[in-house]
Each structure stands twice: as C-alpha cells, then as structure tokens.
Amino acid sequence: MDLIWESLREAVRILTHNDADVYEIAWRSLRVSGTATLLGLVIGVGLGSAIALRQFPGRFVVLTLVNTGMGMPPVVVGLFIAIILWRSGPLGELEWIYTTRAMIVAQTVIITPIIIGFTAASLSALHPRLRLQIYALGASRWQALLLMLQEARLPLLAAIMAGFGAAISEVGASVMTGGNIAGETRVLTGAILLEQNKGNFDVALAMGIILLLLMVAVNALLTWVQAGARRDVSAARDEPLRAEPGYLSAWHTR
Amino acid sequence: MAHSLTPAPRLQARHVVARRGGRTILDVDALTVAPGEVLAVIGPNGAGKTTLLLHLALLERPTSGEVLFDGEPTRGRELRLRRRMALAFQEALLLDRSVRSNVELATRLRGVGRGERRERAERWLRRFGVGGLAERSPRLLSGGEAQRVSLARAFAMEPEVLLLDEPFRALDAPTRAALADDLSQVLGETGVTAVIVTHDHDEAARFGDRVAVLIGGRVRQVGTPADVFGAPADEEVAAFVGIETIVPVRALERGGGTVVLAAGPHTLEVVDERPFTEALLCLRPEDVSLSTAGEHVSGSARNRVAGRVTRIVRTGADARVELDCGFRLVARITRRSLEELGLEEGSQAVASFKATAAHVIVRG
C-alpha cells in the first residue's frame, strides 16, 4: 500500500513541478500521434471509401486484409518499419530510423487499417439507394463522396477516436522505430516502460496519469463534437454507435 | 428528318439491354416519353421497372443500347442531364440535415442562387403541406411527411423530367390517398414530363396519359389506360391488368360486326371484326353479372353461361365468385347481391356479360 501511496504523492509532485520533463514528453506524444492520426485519416478515409463504394475484383481479399490489419500486432509493424528504415535497409538513406518521423510512420501503419475499416463499414451501413438519390439530386462524383462521408460523420468521428487512441497508447513499435531517446523520441508510453524498468514507479505513474488525462481530453473533445453533430440533426432518436469489429481490439489489445 | 414536325421525345430508350450476372433483366426495344406527357410504367415485382427508371435517370448505363434526351445521345453528358431531371424513390431518402437544407441541397447542386433556393424550398414545402417542418430533422418525420418532403425536393429542382419510383408504396392507405391527390394536382399544374413506376393499376390509370406494361424486362404493351386495361395485348398482360377470365375460343361464324365463338361447351357472341380462328377471350370480373338458374334476366347482356360455384372470396364490400362453366369464369359482385342470390359454393348460377364487354386476343 505504501508503495502505491508514495508513488502517487510523488507523481503529483512531479506533475506540479514539471520534473523529469513530463510535459515535453507529453507534448511529443501528442504531436507524433496527432500527426499519425491525420495521415491515417487521409489515407484511411480515401481507401475506405474506395472499398465501400467501388466494385473491383479482389474486394473480398482487400477487406480480409483490412480486417486483419485492424488487429495487427504493433510489435510486428514496428519490426518491419525498423528493418525498412534501418541504415542498411531499403529506405535507410532517409535516415529516419530513431526519429519521430519513423514513429509517425509506424503509428500511421498501425491505425490506417482501423480507419479504413471504420470508413468502409460506416459507408456500407448507409441506405444502399442513398448514393443513387444523391447522384439524382445532381451531385458530381466528388460531391457525392463528400455528402456520403457527411452522412457517415458520427461513425467517422469514432474512427478518429479509435485511431488516435491506438496510436498514443502504442508502445512496442514506437520504441523499436524511435529508439526511446531522451529529449528526441521519448514519448509517454516509452517513458513509462523505461521508468518502470528502473523501478521509478512514481515517475512512471506520473506519466501514466498524463497519458490517461490526454486520452480523456481528446475523447471528450471528439465526443462533444459528435454529440453536437447529433444534436443538430436529432433530438429524439438515440442510436448508440455501433461497435465495429476492431473497435474494441484497437483499444484493449495493447 | 421524316418526323421533323413532331418534336423529339423528351426521353427515349432505344434497344436498351441491361444484363446482371449473365441474366438479362431489361430488354427494351423502344420506349418514348413525349414532352409534357406522364407515362406510367406498371408490371409485376421483379419485372425490371426500377431498373428501367434508373436507366432513364442516367444513373445506370445499359449493357447495350442507349437513352436519348430530346433526341440527343446522353453518353458523356450524364451529370449535366441529371441536373435537368429529378428522381424520387419509394423511400424518401432524405439526408441527415434539416428538411429545408435537404430541399435546398438539390437546388444548390444545380447552381441555383441562395435567395431563389430559399424561396423555392418554402414554396414547395408549403405546396406539399409540410411548410411547418422546414427546420425539423428528417428523423422526426412520419413516413408520409418524409415522402412529402421528398416530392417537394423533387419539384423544387424544377426538373424537365420527373421520375418517380413507386412514390406511395411505403405509405398506409389514407396517407397514400391524400398524397396522390396532391401529386395529381401538382402534375397537372406544372405540366412536367413524368415517368411514374407503380404496381398499382389504379395509380397507373389515374396518373398515366399512357401506360407501359413491363413484364420480364420487356415492354409488352404501351397505350392509353383504356387500351391497356380494356384490350391487353397478350395473355400475360391480361392476367397482370386484372383480367381473371381468360378462355381459349374458336370462331364459328361472323356477321354484323360480331363473331360467334365456341368456348368449351358454350357458344358466345362478342363484338369483333378481325378475321381469326383461334383466340383468347378476356373478361374483367366486374363486367360479369350473376343470377340464379331459374331467374329471368332483363338487360342487354347477350351472353348467358350456366355453371357451378366453386369458390367465393369476400373482400370488403365485394365478393369474388368463381364458376366452373366448362372453363373457369370469375365474377365480382357486391356482397349485397351475393346475399340476395343466396349463392354458396356448389350452387348453380348463370353468368352473363355483354357482347361489348369481352376482349379478344387473336392467336391465329
């Protein structure tokens, strides 16, 4: 009990005095995972839309790969990215290994399938004739896509939350590609891992608290936006968001 | 051009074939919609009605053949031409935004300015009796309200062609009747060219200047409602338009514009001047009246056929009575007549109909 209590008190002291660079590390976490989420969104929404709205041979295979990707072990992704970016690897010349760029790449690869999956699922859940109706209203191909995504905006916000949550709570791939270098590539999860190894439970706990607060803050913001979007259009129909396959695993397997 | 005096049809399907997974679901050789005309397309479920409409709406490309707009090819101009048409499905398919915004979206996509968008939205929502719902979310609308918004949206586009896919199908009877009245009025006022797909004969006869019958992906008959419902082109069309008595007959003798036919053990006389030997005789159930065997019948019915009642189905105020007269004959009479005649299954009855009531499909 003492250990917990002591660590907690010390954690609060660290947080209030900004010892151990916690806020610098937290800011880096936010930057890296935020960038990865944005990249994942651009790629994921694009590919997810294509999968949902276009008929092409091999669609089934692609969907299977995406669904597999949604639960891909981050350590394996980290390993592949590390090998590719390794100094003697195929993209070694970029000299990205052990930089935040490498971490962003790894996190993007991890969360993109999640966002693809969410996007495809939410577009497929729309009424099958809605697309025809939108075209019949006079929409061009791009206008139609934007209108469809707008119709699916609630589940898409869930995709952002799931993606960001997966990115910022990820540890294996980040450490493998970023190297956990103090002042350069150390993020909250890596720091927690390191401090716990050193027996510095207080510092680790302080970092853990920040990580949790960060996730709560970001999700609170998105939930607020989502609730706003819902309020706009519907005061009455209270339809819970569907738990898409992969949604839960994205949160809890790491 | 030979037809330079008649205006080109607004819409025209020419040799339009649609195949899905090796199956031909639509094969329309020629179908035209004249400017200002309302064409009703009827047919059983799965006949390809919606597929035909989607092709006319330029939302699907035919496997072969083409759709012409004002006599001009449409390929490559689909988006521009779609913006001159409007389509409403049986489901209202409103977007997740306010009713007003739904109606304005369509006009915005067509480049209508803000002021006019607003004015049109208000005018058409009011016209369809849903002006008070403009700020409402579509999720809070009843089925009838949503369909009214959908139609208001279609008319707010001020289309040159209006395409409606069973617009009343999902509605209950009173809602349906009220909306059909409104639509009928608006169609008359605007004079817009329209194609209405329906499986309901009454709607087709009410809205259609002409009626096209689609069965198995093919247009089997096009004509005025009187033509199609009174003089179906073939047996399947006859069965679909509600002709329940279809009897193979043979011509025996002719004279004075009538022909005497052998139908099973009976001879019948109908008005028809065409030369034929083999034919099908078609009778609508409401054109047949019934009496009991001994009863004296006055009136102009020239044909009397005795038979045994095999089945009685009571529906609302009417009763449908099936007779075995050597062939199957169906009559629809009021329930009051049924009571007065005291008919039951197994009892004898005499069916009578006028020589002008029957329609003959020539087979050879």
Interface residues (C-beta under 8 A of the other chain):
Chain A: H127 R129 L130 L132 Q133 I134 Y135 A136 L137 G138 A139 S140 Q143 L147 Q150 E151 D232 V233 S234 A235 A236 R237
Chain B: L54 A57 L59 L79 R82 R83 M85 A86 L87 F89 E91 L93 L95 D96 R97 S98 L105 A106 L109 R110 S137 R139 L140 R153 M157 L163
